[in-house]
Amino acid sequence: MIRPILSDEDAVRGYFFISFISLYLYYSILNILRRNDLVGKVSVNEVLLELSKVYEIHFGKKKKINEIPKRVTKLAESLKLNIFPKKMGS
C-alpha cells in the first residue's frame, strides 16, 4: 500500500477534492473543444494558458478587466464562450 505524503486525513480529502475539481474542469474544456471541432487545433492546456492572461483588477469597489489580448478574444469566440464584456467601462 502506498501512503500519501500528506500529514492527516483532512489533507488527503482536500487533495482528492482538488484533483476531482481539476479533472472535471479539464474534461469540461475538452468537451467544449470537441463540440466546436477544435481538438486537433487547440489543446486544453493552451486554452488555460491563453485565458490565464486576462486579469480583473480591483480599485476599492470598482472592478476592471485588463486589456484582453486579440488571441484570447479569438479563442473565446471560436469556443462560443461569452465570458468577456462587449463594452469596457472605466
N, CA, C and O atoms as a GROMACS GRO file, in nm:
protein
  360
    1MET      N    1   0.084  -0.118   0.000
    1MET     CA    2   0.000   0.000   0.000
    1MET      C    3   0.089   0.124   0.000
    1MET      O    4   0.186   0.133   0.076
    2ILE      N    5   0.055   0.219  -0.085
    2ILE     CA    6   0.129   0.344  -0.094
    2ILE      C    7   0.067   0.445   0.001
    2ILE      O    8  -0.053   0.472  -0.006
    3ARG      N    9   0.148   0.500   0.090
    3ARG     CA   10   0.099   0.600   0.184
    3ARG      C   11   0.117   0.739   0.124
    3ARG      O   12   0.224   0.771   0.071
    4PRO      N   13   0.014   0.820   0.131
    4PRO     CA   14   0.030   0.957   0.081
    4PRO      C   15   0.126   1.035   0.171
    4PRO      O   16   0.138   1.008   0.290
    5ILE      N   17   0.192   1.131   0.112
    5ILE     CA   18   0.286   1.214   0.185
    5ILE      C   19   0.212   1.312   0.276
    5ILE      O   20   0.269   1.366   0.371
    6LEU      N   21   0.085   1.335   0.248
    6LEU     CA   22   0.006   1.431   0.324
    6LEU      C   23  -0.007   1.386   0.469
    6LEU      O   24  -0.014   1.267   0.497
    7SER      N   25  -0.011   1.481   0.560
    7SER     CA   26   0.003   1.452   0.703
    7SER      C   27  -0.121   1.395   0.772
    7SER      O   28  -0.109   1.311   0.861
    8ASP      N   29  -0.239   1.439   0.734
    8ASP     CA   30  -0.358   1.390   0.804
    8ASP      C   31  -0.471   1.363   0.705
    8ASP      O   32  -0.460   1.389   0.585
    9GLU      N   33  -0.579   1.310   0.759
    9GLU     CA   34  -0.693   1.268   0.677
    9GLU      C   35  -0.759   1.385   0.604
    9GLU      O   36  -0.800   1.371   0.489
   10ASP      N   37  -0.769   1.500   0.669
   10ASP     CA   38  -0.828   1.618   0.605
   10ASP      C   39  -0.744   1.664   0.486
   10ASP      O   40  -0.800   1.707   0.384
   11ALA      N   41  -0.614   1.656   0.497
   11ALA     CA   42  -0.526   1.695   0.387
   11ALA      C   43  -0.545   1.601   0.268
   11ALA      O   44  -0.544   1.645   0.153
   12VAL      N   45  -0.563   1.472   0.294
   12VAL     CA   46  -0.586   1.375   0.187
   12VAL      C   47  -0.719   1.403   0.119
   12VAL      O   48  -0.728   1.400  -0.004
   13ARG      N   49  -0.822   1.429   0.198
   13ARG     CA   50  -0.954   1.461   0.142
   13ARG      C   51  -0.946   1.588   0.056
   13ARG      O   52  -1.004   1.593  -0.053
   14GLY      N   53  -0.876   1.689   0.105
   14GLY     CA   54  -0.859   1.812   0.029
   14GLY      C   55  -0.785   1.788  -0.102
   14GLY      O   56  -0.821   1.844  -0.205
   15TYR      N   57  -0.682   1.705  -0.096
   15TYR     CA   58  -0.605   1.672  -0.216
   15TYR      C   59  -0.695   1.605  -0.321
   15TYR      O   60  -0.693   1.643  -0.438
   16PHE      N   61  -0.774   1.505  -0.279
   16PHE     CA   62  -0.861   1.436  -0.374
   16PHE      C   63  -0.974   1.526  -0.423
   16PHE      O   64  -1.017   1.512  -0.538
   17PHE      N   65  -1.022   1.617  -0.340
   17PHE     CA   66  -1.125   1.711  -0.383
   17PHE      C   67  -1.071   1.803  -0.493
   17PHE      O   68  -1.136   1.822  -0.596
   18ILE      N   69  -0.954   1.860  -0.471
   18ILE     CA   70  -0.892   1.948  -0.571
   18ILE      C   71  -0.862   1.870  -0.698
   18ILE      O   72  -0.879   1.922  -0.808
   19SER      N   73  -0.816   1.746  -0.684
   19SER     CA   74  -0.790   1.662  -0.802
   19SER      C   75  -0.917   1.637  -0.881
   19SER      O   76  -0.917   1.641  -1.004
   20PHE      N   77  -1.028   1.612  -0.810
   20PHE     CA   78  -1.156   1.589  -0.876
   20PHE      C   79  -1.203   1.714  -0.950
   20PHE      O   80  -1.246   1.705  -1.065
   21ILE      N   81  -1.195   1.830  -0.886
   21ILE     CA   82  -1.236   1.956  -0.949
   21ILE      C   83  -1.151   1.983  -1.072
   21ILE      O   84  -1.203   2.024  -1.176
   22SER      N   85  -1.020   1.961  -1.063
   22SER     CA   86  -0.930   1.983  -1.176
   22SER      C   87  -0.965   1.892  -1.292
   22SER      O   88  -0.970   1.936  -1.407
   23LEU      N   89  -0.991   1.766  -1.263
   23LEU     CA   90  -1.028   1.671  -1.368
   23LEU      C   91  -1.160   1.709  -1.432
   23LEU      O   92  -1.176   1.699  -1.554
   24TYR      N   93  -1.256   1.751  -1.351
   24TYR     CA   94  -1.386   1.793  -1.402
   24TYR      C   95  -1.371   1.913  -1.496
   24TYR      O   96  -1.430   1.914  -1.604
   25LEU      N   97  -1.293   2.013  -1.457
   25LEU     CA   98  -1.272   2.131  -1.541
   25LEU      C   99  -1.197   2.095  -1.671
   25LEU      O  100  -1.229   2.146  -1.778
   26TYR      N  101  -1.098   2.009  -1.660
   26TYR     CA  102  -1.022   1.966  -1.777
   26TYR      C  103  -1.115   1.904  -1.882
   26TYR      O  104  -1.110   1.940  -1.999
   27TYR      N  105  -1.200   1.810  -1.838
   27TYR     CA  106  -1.289   1.744  -1.933
   27TYR      C  107  -1.403   1.834  -1.978
   27TYR      O  108  -1.457   1.814  -2.087
   28SER      N  109  -1.441   1.932  -1.899
   28SER     CA  110  -1.541   2.029  -1.945
   28SER      C  111  -1.484   2.111  -2.061
   28SER      O  112  -1.553   2.134  -2.161
   29ILE      N  113  -1.359   2.154  -2.048
   29ILE     CA  114  -1.295   2.229  -2.157
   29ILE      C  115  -1.275   2.139  -2.278
   29ILE      O  116  -1.296   2.182  -2.391
   30LEU      N  117  -1.236   2.014  -2.256
   30LEU     CA  118  -1.218   1.919  -2.366
   30LEU      C  119  -1.350   1.898  -2.441
   30LEU      O  120  -1.350   1.889  -2.564
   31ASN      N  121  -1.460   1.889  -2.369
   31ASN     CA  122  -1.591   1.873  -2.434
   31ASN      C  123  -1.628   1.995  -2.516
   31ASN      O  124  -1.688   1.982  -2.624
   32ILE      N  125  -1.594   2.115  -2.468
   32ILE     CA  126  -1.619   2.237  -2.545
   32ILE      C  127  -1.536   2.235  -2.673
   32ILE      O  128  -1.585   2.272  -2.780
   33LEU      N  129  -1.411   2.191  -2.662
   33LEU     CA  130  -1.326   2.180  -2.782
   33LEU      C  131  -1.383   2.079  -2.880
   33LEU      O  132  -1.382   2.104  -3.001
   34ARG      N  133  -1.431   1.967  -2.832
   34ARG     CA  134  -1.491   1.864  -2.920
   34ARG      C  135  -1.617   1.917  -2.988
   34ARG      O  136  -1.638   1.895  -3.107
   35ARG      N  137  -1.700   1.987  -2.911
   35ARG     CA  138  -1.825   2.041  -2.964
   35ARG      C  139  -1.799   2.139  -3.079
   35ARG      O  140  -1.881   2.150  -3.171
   36ASN      N  141  -1.687   2.210  -3.074
   36ASN     CA  142  -1.654   2.309  -3.176
   36ASN      C  143  -1.549   2.259  -3.275
   36ASN      O  144  -1.493   2.339  -3.350
   37ASP      N  145  -1.522   2.129  -3.277
   37ASP     CA  146  -1.426   2.065  -3.369
   37ASP      C  147  -1.289   2.132  -3.366
   37ASP      O  148  -1.232   2.162  -3.470
   38LEU      N  149  -1.237   2.156  -3.246
   38LEU     CA  150  -1.107   2.220  -3.231
   38LEU      C  151  -1.005   2.132  -3.159
   38LEU      O  152  -0.899   2.181  -3.120
   39VAL      N  153  -1.036   2.003  -3.142
   39VAL     CA  154  -0.948   1.916  -3.064
   39VAL      C  155  -0.809   1.905  -3.125
   39VAL      O  156  -0.711   1.907  -3.050
   40GLY      N  157  -0.797   1.894  -3.254
   40GLY     CA  158  -0.667   1.882  -3.318
   40GLY      C  159  -0.593   2.014  -3.331
   40GLY      O  160  -0.472   2.015  -3.358
   41LYS      N  161  -0.663   2.125  -3.313
   41LYS     CA  162  -0.603   2.256  -3.334
   41LYS      C  163  -0.558   2.323  -3.204
   41LYS      O  164  -0.457   2.394  -3.202
   42VAL      N  165  -0.633   2.301  -3.097
   42VAL     CA  166  -0.605   2.368  -2.969
   42VAL      C  167  -0.612   2.262  -2.858
   42VAL      O  168  -0.702   2.178  -2.858
   43SER      N  169  -0.518   2.268  -2.765
   43SER     CA  170  -0.521   2.175  -2.652
   43SER      C  171  -0.585   2.242  -2.531
   43SER      O  172  -0.599   2.364  -2.526
   44VAL      N  173  -0.623   2.162  -2.435
   44VAL     CA  174  -0.682   2.214  -2.311
   44VAL      C  175  -0.580   2.301  -2.239
   44VAL      O  176  -0.615   2.407  -2.187
   45ASN      N  177  -0.454   2.258  -2.236
   45ASN     CA  178  -0.350   2.337  -2.171
   45ASN      C  179  -0.332   2.473  -2.239
   45ASN      O  180  -0.308   2.573  -2.173
   46GLU      N  181  -0.343   2.475  -2.370
   46GLU     CA  182  -0.330   2.601  -2.444
   46GLU      C  183  -0.446   2.695  -2.412
   46GLU      O  184  -0.426   2.815  -2.397
   47VAL      N  185  -0.566   2.641  -2.401
   47VAL     CA  186  -0.682   2.722  -2.364
   47VAL      C  187  -0.662   2.783  -2.226
   47VAL      O  188  -0.684   2.902  -2.206
   48LEU      N  189  -0.618   2.702  -2.131
   48LEU     CA  190  -0.597   2.752  -1.995
   48LEU      C  191  -0.485   2.856  -1.991
   48LEU      O  192  -0.496   2.956  -1.920
   49LEU      N  193  -0.379   2.834  -2.067
   49LEU     CA  194  -0.269   2.929  -2.071
   49LEU      C  195  -0.314   3.064  -2.128
   49LEU      O  196  -0.283   3.169  -2.073
   50GLU      N  197  -0.388   3.060  -2.238
   50GLU     CA  198  -0.434   3.184  -2.301
   50GLU      C  199  -0.533   3.258  -2.212
   50GLU      O  200  -0.524   3.381  -2.199
   51LEU      N  201  -0.626   3.187  -2.150
   51LEU     CA  202  -0.724   3.253  -2.064
   51LEU      C  203  -0.661   3.306  -1.935
   51LEU      O  204  -0.716   3.396  -1.872
   52SER      N  205  -0.547   3.251  -1.896
   52SER     CA  206  -0.481   3.299  -1.774
   52SER      C  207  -0.416   3.435  -1.794
   52SER      O  208  -0.367   3.495  -1.698
   53LYS      N  209  -0.414   3.485  -1.916
   53LYS     CA  210  -0.353   3.615  -1.945
   53LYS      C  211  -0.447   3.732  -1.918
   53LYS      O  212  -0.408   3.847  -1.930
   54VAL      N  213  -0.571   3.702  -1.880
   54VAL     CA  214  -0.670   3.806  -1.853
   54VAL      C  215  -0.685   3.820  -1.701
   54VAL      O  216  -0.705   3.721  -1.630
   55TYR      N  217  -0.676   3.943  -1.653
   55TYR     CA  218  -0.684   3.970  -1.510
   55TYR      C  219  -0.796   4.069  -1.482
   55TYR      O  220  -0.826   4.157  -1.563
   56GLU      N  221  -0.857   4.054  -1.364
   56GLU     CA  222  -0.953   4.152  -1.316
   56GLU      C  223  -0.885   4.230  -1.205
   56GLU      O  224  -0.832   4.171  -1.110
   57ILE      N  225  -0.886   4.361  -1.217
   57ILE     CA  226  -0.819   4.448  -1.122
   57ILE      C  227  -0.924   4.518  -1.036
   57ILE      O  228  -1.024   4.567  -1.088
   58HIS      N  229  -0.901   4.522  -0.906
   58HIS     CA  230  -0.995   4.585  -0.813
   58HIS      C  231  -0.935   4.714  -0.758
   58HIS      O  232  -0.824   4.714  -0.706
   59PHE      N  233  -1.011   4.823  -0.771
   59PHE     CA  234  -0.975   4.952  -0.714
   59PHE      C  235  -1.084   4.989  -0.615
   59PHE      O  236  -1.183   5.053  -0.652
   60GLY      N  237  -1.068   4.950  -0.492
   60GLY     CA  238  -1.173   4.974  -0.394
   60GLY      C  239  -1.297   4.894  -0.431
   60GLY      O  240  -1.295   4.772  -0.431
   61LYS      N  241  -1.405   4.967  -0.464
   61LYS     CA  242  -1.528   4.899  -0.504
   61LYS      C  243  -1.539   4.881  -0.654
   61LYS      O  244  -1.631   4.814  -0.702
   62LYS      N  245  -1.448   4.940  -0.730
   62LYS     CA  246  -1.451   4.930  -0.876
   62LYS      C  247  -1.371   4.809  -0.922
   62LYS      O  248  -1.270   4.772  -0.863
   63LYS      N  249  -1.421   4.747  -1.030
   63LYS     CA  250  -1.353   4.634  -1.092
   63LYS      C  251  -1.326   4.668  -1.238
   63LYS      O  252  -1.407   4.733  -1.304
   64LYS      N  253  -1.214   4.624  -1.287
   64LYS     CA  254  -1.182   4.647  -1.426
   64LYS      C  255  -1.101   4.530  -1.478
   64LYS      O  256  -1.013   4.478  -1.410
   65ILE      N  257  -1.133   4.487  -1.600
   65ILE     CA  258  -1.057   4.380  -1.665
   65ILE      C  259  -0.946   4.445  -1.744
   65ILE      O  260  -0.968   4.543  -1.816
   66ASN      N  261  -0.823   4.389  -1.730
   66ASN     CA  262  -0.712   4.445  -1.807
   66ASN      C  263  -0.737   4.421  -1.956
   66ASN      O  264  -0.836   4.358  -1.993
   67GLU      N  265  -0.650   4.469  -2.039
   67GLU     CA  266  -0.667   4.454  -2.183
   67GLU      C  267  -0.670   4.306  -2.220
   67GLU      O  268  -0.586   4.228  -2.176
   68ILE      N  269  -0.769   4.270  -2.300
   68ILE     CA  270  -0.784   4.131  -2.342
   68ILE      C  271  -0.708   4.112  -2.473
   68ILE      O  272  -0.740   4.177  -2.573
   69PRO      N  273  -0.608   4.023  -2.474
   69PRO     CA  274  -0.531   4.002  -2.597
   69PRO      C  275  -0.618   3.954  -2.712
   69PRO      O  276  -0.718   3.885  -2.690
   70LYS      N  277  -0.581   3.990  -2.834
   70LYS     CA  278  -0.659   3.953  -2.952
   70LYS      C  279  -0.671   3.802  -2.966
   70LYS      O  280  -0.777   3.751  -3.002
   71ARG      N  281  -0.563   3.731  -2.936
   71ARG     CA  282  -0.566   3.583  -2.946
   71ARG      C  283  -0.668   3.523  -2.848
   71ARG      O  284  -0.735   3.426  -2.881
   72VAL      N  285  -0.679   3.581  -2.729
   72VAL     CA  286  -0.775   3.532  -2.630
   72VAL      C  287  -0.917   3.560  -2.677
   72VAL      O  288  -1.006   3.476  -2.662
   73THR      N  289  -0.939   3.678  -2.733
   73THR     CA  290  -1.071   3.712  -2.786
   73THR      C  291  -1.111   3.616  -2.898
   73THR      O  292  -1.224   3.568  -2.901
   74LYS      N  293  -1.019   3.588  -2.990
   74LYS     CA  294  -1.046   3.495  -3.099
   74LYS      C  295  -1.076   3.355  -3.046
   74LYS      O  296  -1.168   3.288  -3.093
   75LEU      N  297  -0.999   3.312  -2.948
   75LEU     CA  298  -1.019   3.180  -2.890
   75LEU      C  299  -1.156   3.170  -2.824
   75LEU      O  300  -1.226   3.071  -2.842
   76ALA      N  301  -1.194   3.271  -2.747
   76ALA     CA  302  -1.325   3.271  -2.681
   76ALA      C  303  -1.438   3.271  -2.783
   76ALA      O  304  -1.540   3.206  -2.762
   77GLU      N  305  -1.421   3.344  -2.894
   77GLU     CA  306  -1.522   3.345  -2.999
   77GLU      C  307  -1.532   3.210  -3.067
   77GLU      O  308  -1.642   3.162  -3.094
   78SER      N  309  -1.418   3.147  -3.096
   78SER     CA  310  -1.422   3.017  -3.164
   78SER      C  311  -1.478   2.907  -3.074
   78SER      O  312  -1.533   2.809  -3.124
   79LEU      N  313  -1.464   2.924  -2.942
   79LEU     CA  314  -1.522   2.828  -2.848
   79LEU      C  315  -1.666   2.863  -2.812
   79LEU      O  316  -1.732   2.791  -2.737
   80LYS      N  317  -1.715   2.974  -2.866
   80LYS     CA  318  -1.851   3.023  -2.840
   80LYS      C  319  -1.873   3.048  -2.691
   80LYS      O  320  -1.977   3.015  -2.635
   81LEU      N  321  -1.772   3.109  -2.628
   81LEU     CA  322  -1.781   3.146  -2.487
   81LEU      C  323  -1.817   3.293  -2.478
   81LEU      O  324  -1.758   3.376  -2.547
   82ASN      N  325  -1.910   3.326  -2.394
   82ASN     CA  326  -1.950   3.464  -2.372
   82ASN      C  327  -1.902   3.504  -2.233
   82ASN      O  328  -1.983   3.520  -2.141
   83ILE      N  329  -1.770   3.519  -2.218
   83ILE     CA  330  -1.714   3.543  -2.085
   83ILE      C  331  -1.656   3.683  -2.068
   83ILE      O  332  -1.624   3.723  -1.956
   84PHE      N  333  -1.642   3.757  -2.176
   84PHE     CA  334  -1.586   3.891  -2.167
   84PHE      C  335  -1.693   3.993  -2.202
   84PHE      O  336  -1.772   3.971  -2.293
   85PRO      N  337  -1.695   4.106  -2.132
   85PRO     CA  338  -1.794   4.210  -2.164
   85PRO      C  339  -1.764   4.272  -2.301
   85PRO      O  340  -1.649   4.285  -2.342
   86LYS      N  341  -1.871   4.311  -2.369
   86LYS     CA  342  -1.855   4.374  -2.501
   86LYS      C  343  -1.799   4.514  -2.489
   86LYS      O  344  -1.713   4.555  -2.566
   87LYS      N  345  -1.850   4.588  -2.390
   87LYS     CA  346  -1.805   4.726  -2.370
   87LYS      C  347  -1.730   4.735  -2.239
   87LYS      O  348  -1.780   4.693  -2.134
   88MET      N  349  -1.613   4.789  -2.246
   88MET     CA  350  -1.532   4.804  -2.126
   88MET      C  351  -1.563   4.940  -2.062
   88MET      O  352  -1.543   5.044  -2.124
   89GLY      N  353  -1.611   4.938  -1.940
   89GLY     CA  354  -1.640   5.063  -1.870
   89GLY      C  355  -1.519   5.111  -1.792
   89GLY      O  356  -1.433   5.031  -1.755
   90SER      N  357  -1.512   5.241  -1.766
   90SER     CA  358  -1.398   5.292  -1.689
   90SER      C  359  -1.437   5.324  -1.548
   90SER      O  360  -1.353   5.368  -1.469
   0.00000   0.00000   0.00000
